[in-house]
Amino acid sequence: MPFQSKNGTLAVKQPEFKKIEATVKGGIALVSQRIELVSVDLIMDYQLGDTLLKAGVTRILLRGDAGLQPWAKQTLSFDGKEFVLCPESAVVAVQTLG
């Protein structure tokens, strides 16, 4: 039986987050307001409302700047897989493959 992540956190492969782009104009640093999304694999099954998200066939979309959050920097390892625990509130969208 596959493992399920609990407590409102999804076990996802640690993403390569996008860096925030800043440009200097007239001596003032301007930060881009455009934020790209990153797609990551789900490592453990997760119950999202009435839907069971299955590991291996589900991709999770996160904001590209989520890498600045403390949870994104805490890598865990289990059964030879490395992952981070992403809070459900950080999920933008879910895609089921196949």
MDTraj code that builds the backbone (N, CA, C; nanometers):
import mdtraj as md
import numpy as np

residues = "MET PRO PHE GLN SER LYS ASN GLY THR LEU ALA VAL LYS GLN PRO GLU PHE LYS LYS ILE GLU ALA THR VAL LYS GLY GLY ILE ALA LEU VAL SER GLN ARG ILE GLU LEU VAL SER VAL ASP LEU ILE MET ASP TYR GLN LEU GLY ASP THR LEU LEU LYS ALA GLY VAL THR ARG ILE LEU LEU ARG GLY ASP ALA GLY LEU GLN PRO TRP ALA LYS GLN THR LEU SER PHE ASP GLY LYS GLU PHE VAL LEU CYS PRO GLU SER ALA VAL VAL ALA VAL GLN THR LEU GLY".split()
xyz = np.array([
    [0.0844, -0.1184, 0.0000],
    [0.0000, 0.0000, 0.0000],
    [0.0890, 0.1248, 0.0000],
    [0.0651, 0.2191, -0.0915],
    [0.1481, 0.3401, -0.0981],
    [0.1254, 0.4302, 0.0239],
    [0.2272, 0.5107, 0.0519],
    [0.2168, 0.6065, 0.1617],
    [0.1352, 0.7275, 0.1185],
    [0.0702, 0.7918, 0.2161],
    [-0.0015, 0.9172, 0.1920],
    [0.0578, 1.0242, 0.2817],
    [0.0781, 1.1437, 0.2270],
    [0.1199, 1.2547, 0.3115],
    [-0.0038, 1.3093, 0.3825],
    [0.0142, 1.3675, 0.4990],
    [-0.0970, 1.4119, 0.5837],
    [-0.0738, 1.5540, 0.6350],
    [-0.1657, 1.5986, 0.7201],
    [-0.1562, 1.7272, 0.7894],
    [-0.1500, 1.8476, 0.6953],
    [-0.2190, 1.8386, 0.5825],
    [-0.2262, 1.9534, 0.4925],
    [-0.0993, 1.9819, 0.4154],
    [-0.0090, 1.8815, 0.4051],
    [0.1141, 1.9000, 0.3289],
    [0.1276, 1.7909, 0.2232],
    [0.1727, 1.8299, 0.1058],
    [0.1941, 1.7365, -0.0045],
    [0.3433, 1.7082, -0.0159],
    [0.3803, 1.5825, -0.0288],
    [0.5200, 1.5451, -0.0502],
    [0.5474, 1.5565, -0.2001],
    [0.6297, 1.6544, -0.2375],
    [0.6597, 1.6784, -0.3786],
    [0.8102, 1.6793, -0.3998],
    [0.8498, 1.6461, -0.5216],
    [0.9909, 1.6522, -0.5575],
    [1.0367, 1.7968, -0.5427],
    [1.1559, 1.8149, -0.4867],
    [1.2031, 1.9522, -0.4659],
    [1.2199, 2.0210, -0.6010],
    [1.1468, 2.1282, -0.6221],
    [1.1521, 2.1966, -0.7517],
    [1.2729, 2.2884, -0.7633],
    [1.3043, 2.3211, -0.8865],
    [1.4037, 2.4243, -0.9130],
    [1.3249, 2.5532, -0.9294],
    [1.3235, 2.6329, -0.8254],
    [1.2443, 2.7548, -0.8272],
    [1.3109, 2.8625, -0.9108],
    [1.2288, 2.9475, -0.9678],
    [1.2763, 3.0600, -1.0475],
    [1.3258, 3.1704, -0.9538],
    [1.4328, 3.2342, -0.9940],
    [1.4820, 3.3475, -0.9159],
    [1.4030, 3.4725, -0.9539],
    [1.3817, 3.5568, -0.8559],
    [1.3109, 3.6823, -0.8809],
    [1.4051, 3.7750, -0.9575],
    [1.3543, 3.8304, -1.0667],
    [1.4356, 3.9179, -1.1502],
    [1.4239, 4.0621, -1.1023],
    [1.5394, 4.1251, -1.0869],
    [1.5425, 4.2659, -1.0476],
    [1.6308, 4.3409, -1.1460],
    [1.5882, 4.4606, -1.1820],
    [1.6683, 4.5472, -1.2686],
    [1.6865, 4.6801, -1.1978],
    [1.7968, 4.7449, -1.2269],
    [1.8240, 4.8755, -1.1674],
    [1.7978, 4.9812, -1.2735],
    [1.7098, 5.0756, -1.2390],
    [1.6737, 5.1823, -1.3328],
    [1.6808, 5.3134, -1.2577],
    [1.7724, 5.3988, -1.2987],
    [1.7863, 5.5280, -1.2324],
    [1.8282, 5.5147, -1.0863],
    [1.9056, 5.4107, -1.0560],
    [1.9513, 5.3900, -0.9196],
    [1.8500, 5.3219, -0.8285],
    [1.7344, 5.2831, -0.8831],
    [1.6308, 5.2171, -0.8035],
    [1.6142, 5.0736, -0.8537],
    [1.6141, 4.9782, -0.7626],
    [1.5948, 4.8379, -0.7997],
    [1.4459, 4.8120, -0.8208],
    [1.4134, 4.7582, -0.9371],
    [1.2750, 4.7242, -0.9704],
    [1.2631, 4.5724, -0.9789],
    [1.1628, 4.5186, -0.9124],
    [1.1402, 4.3746, -0.9123],
    [1.0244, 4.3438, -1.0065],
    [1.0439, 4.2413, -1.0900],
    [0.9401, 4.2019, -1.1846],
    [0.8152, 4.1551, -1.1106],
    [0.6991, 4.1973, -1.1576],
    [0.5722, 4.1571, -1.0973],
    [0.5198, 4.0280, -1.1594],
    [0.5865, 3.9812, -1.2645],
    [0.5432, 3.8599, -1.3330],
    [0.6046, 3.7384, -1.2639],
    [0.5211, 3.6481, -1.2187],
    [0.5675, 3.5294, -1.1481],
    [0.5303, 3.4067, -1.2310],
    [0.6309, 3.3257, -1.2649],
    [0.6051, 3.2048, -1.3417],
    [0.5723, 3.0895, -1.2486],
    [0.5033, 2.9905, -1.3019],
    [0.4697, 2.8708, -1.2254],
    [0.5713, 2.7613, -1.2536],
    [0.5930, 2.6750, -1.1547],
    [0.6787, 2.5589, -1.1733],
    [0.5953, 2.4335, -1.1496],
    [0.6283, 2.3283, -1.2218],
    [0.5564, 2.2019, -1.2127],
    [0.6453, 2.0998, -1.1431],
    [0.5892, 2.0281, -1.0444],
    [0.6655, 1.9284, -0.9696],
    [0.5873, 1.7979, -0.9606],
    [0.6602, 1.6878, -0.9420],
    [0.5981, 1.5560, -0.9277],
    [0.5521, 1.5335, -0.7843],
    [0.4390, 1.4674, -0.7701],
    [0.3891, 1.4267, -0.6396],
    [0.4601, 1.2970, -0.6014],
    [0.5189, 1.2916, -0.4811],
    [0.5973, 1.1759, -0.4367],
    [0.5121, 1.0759, -0.3586],
    [0.4188, 1.1247, -0.2777],
    [0.3291, 1.0380, -0.2008],
    [0.1853, 1.0749, -0.2336],
    [0.0958, 0.9767, -0.2292],
    [-0.0466, 1.0034, -0.2515],
    [-0.0946, 1.1083, -0.1513],
    [-0.1987, 1.1831, -0.1905],
    [-0.2532, 1.2868, -0.1033],
    [-0.4034, 1.2990, -0.1267],
    [-0.4792, 1.3059, -0.0204],
    [-0.6250, 1.3229, -0.0293],
    [-0.6568, 1.4722, -0.0313],
    [-0.7021, 1.5229, -0.1455],
    [-0.7376, 1.6634, -0.1611],
    [-0.8891, 1.6715, -0.1752],
    [-0.9570, 1.7036, -0.0654],
    [-1.1029, 1.7037, -0.0663],
    [-1.1542, 1.5644, -0.0932],
    [-1.2351, 1.5488, -0.1983],
    [-1.2895, 1.4180, -0.2354],
    [-1.2003, 1.3427, -0.3339],
    [-1.0908, 1.4058, -0.3765],
    [-1.0053, 1.3479, -0.4798],
    [-0.8759, 1.2929, -0.4206],
    [-0.8428, 1.1694, -0.4563],
    [-0.7153, 1.1109, -0.4164],
    [-0.6141, 1.1391, -0.5262],
    [-0.5134, 1.2195, -0.4948],
    [-0.4056, 1.2480, -0.5900],
    [-0.3038, 1.1352, -0.5781],
    [-0.2725, 1.0712, -0.6895],
    [-0.1837, 0.9559, -0.6897],
    [-0.0421, 0.9955, -0.7289],
    [0.0530, 0.9475, -0.6503],
    [0.1940, 0.9709, -0.6799],
    [0.2301, 0.9048, -0.8124],
    [0.3174, 0.9705, -0.8884],
    [0.3611, 0.9144, -1.0158],
    [0.2743, 0.9523, -1.1338],
    [0.1495, 0.9910, -1.1090],
    [0.0609, 1.0309, -1.2197],
    [0.0021, 1.1700, -1.1969],
    [0.0534, 1.2410, -1.0963],
    [0.0021, 1.3748, -1.0656],
    [0.1169, 1.4742, -1.0618],
    [0.0945, 1.5886, -1.1250],
    [0.1909, 1.6997, -1.1199],
    [0.1234, 1.8153, -1.0484],
    [0.2016, 1.8885, -0.9703],
    [0.1529, 1.9998, -0.8907],
    [0.2147, 2.1283, -0.9443],
    [0.1339, 2.2321, -0.9621],
    [0.1853, 2.3626, -1.0038],
    [0.1970, 2.4529, -0.8816],
    [0.3157, 2.5142, -0.8677],
    [0.3440, 2.6073, -0.7585],
    [0.3916, 2.7389, -0.8166],
    [0.3770, 2.8453, -0.7376],
    [0.4316, 2.9746, -0.7790],
    [0.5838, 2.9644, -0.7834],
    [0.6432, 3.0283, -0.8818],
    [0.7879, 3.0236, -0.8972],
    [0.8639, 3.0865, -0.7820],
    [0.7993, 3.1760, -0.7081],
    [0.8680, 3.2398, -0.5957],
    [0.8473, 3.1635, -0.4646],
    [0.7837, 3.0475, -0.4709],
    [0.7620, 2.9679, -0.3500],
    [0.8935, 2.9190, -0.2906],
    [0.9990, 2.9193, -0.3696],
    [1.1298, 2.8769, -0.3209],
    [1.1845, 2.9653, -0.2112],
    [1.1256, 3.0811, -0.1913],
    [1.1686, 3.1713, -0.0839],
    [1.1083, 3.1318, 0.0502],
    [1.0097, 3.0430, 0.0484],
    [0.9427, 3.0019, 0.1714],
    [1.0280, 2.8999, 0.2479],
    [1.0210, 2.9027, 0.3812],
    [1.1012, 2.8084, 0.4612],
    [1.0737, 2.6612, 0.4287],
    [0.9492, 2.6245, 0.3990],
    [0.9187, 2.4844, 0.3708],
    [0.9924, 2.4324, 0.2486],
    [1.0205, 2.5191, 0.1522],
    [1.0849, 2.4780, 0.0276],
    [1.2330, 2.4464, 0.0459],
    [1.2878, 2.4840, 0.1590],
    [1.4308, 2.4643, 0.1850],
    [1.4578, 2.3442, 0.2745],
    [1.3528, 2.2775, 0.3205],
    [1.3676, 2.1637, 0.4116],
    [1.3487, 2.0331, 0.3346],
    [1.4586, 1.9779, 0.2870],
    [1.4540, 1.8542, 0.2101],
    [1.4491, 1.7339, 0.3036],
    [1.3555, 1.6440, 0.2762],
    [1.3424, 1.5203, 0.3521],
    [1.3759, 1.4029, 0.2604],
    [1.4100, 1.2905, 0.3205],
    [1.4425, 1.1723, 0.2424],
    [1.3751, 1.0504, 0.3048],
    [1.3146, 0.9682, 0.2197],
    [1.2508, 0.8456, 0.2659],
    [1.2486, 0.7456, 0.1515],
    [1.2866, 0.6242, 0.1800],
    [1.2811, 0.5168, 0.0811],
    [1.3570, 0.5535, -0.0467],
    [1.4691, 0.6241, -0.0310],
    [1.5526, 0.6617, -0.1448],
    [1.5024, 0.7793, -0.2262],
    [1.3964, 0.8465, -0.1813],
    [1.3420, 0.9614, -0.2547],
    [1.3567, 1.0879, -0.1709],
    [1.3992, 1.1952, -0.2342],
    [1.4078, 1.3239, -0.1666],
    [1.2878, 1.4084, -0.2054],
    [1.2340, 1.4825, -0.1074],
    [1.1153, 1.5631, -0.1328],
    [1.1067, 1.6747, -0.0298],
    [1.0154, 1.7675, -0.0550],
    [0.9813, 1.8725, 0.0410],
    [0.8327, 1.8584, 0.0721],
    [0.7926, 1.9053, 0.1889],
    [0.6507, 1.9039, 0.2263],
    [0.5914, 2.0398, 0.1963],
    [0.5104, 2.0439, 0.0932],
    [0.4495, 2.1665, 0.0433],
    [0.3115, 2.1838, 0.1072],
    [0.2845, 2.2997, 0.1690],
    [0.1505, 2.3199, 0.2251],
    [0.0449, 2.3249, 0.1145],
    [-0.0703, 2.2694, 0.1440],
    [-0.1798, 2.2672, 0.0465],
    [-0.2120, 2.4082, -0.0034],
    [-0.1972, 2.5076, 0.0813],
    [-0.2287, 2.6459, 0.0442],
    [-0.1358, 2.7008, -0.0633],
    [-0.0202, 2.6372, -0.0860],
    [0.0753, 2.6843, -0.1885],
    [0.0455, 2.6269, -0.3263],
    [-0.0452, 2.5305, -0.3339],
    [-0.0762, 2.4651, -0.4627],
    [-0.1649, 2.5566, -0.5463],
    [-0.1211, 2.5826, -0.6698],
    [-0.1980, 2.6653, -0.7627],
    [-0.2922, 2.5788, -0.8449],
    [-0.2424, 2.4642, -0.8921],
    [-0.3227, 2.3747, -0.9758],
    [-0.2669, 2.2331, -0.9682],
    [-0.3502, 2.1377, -1.0094],
    [-0.3139, 1.9963, -1.0090],
    [-0.3402, 1.9405, -1.1490],
    [-0.2461, 1.8610, -1.1986],
    [-0.2632, 1.7973, -1.3295],
    [-0.2461, 1.6462, -1.3145],
    [-0.3436, 1.5707, -1.3635],
    [-0.3334, 1.4246, -1.3635],
    [-0.2874, 1.3811, -1.5008],
    [-0.1784, 1.3065, -1.5055],
    [-0.1228, 1.2601, -1.6328],
    [-0.1885, 1.1294, -1.6742],
    [-0.1925, 1.1080, -1.8042],
    [-0.2418, 0.9799, -1.8544],
    [-0.3830, 0.9684, -1.8654],
])
top = md.Topology()
chain = top.add_chain()
for i, resn in enumerate(residues, 1):
    res = top.add_residue(resn, chain, resSeq=i)
    for name in ("N", "CA", "C"):
        top.add_atom(name, md.element.get_by_symbol(name[0]), res)
traj = md.Trajectory(xyz[None], top)
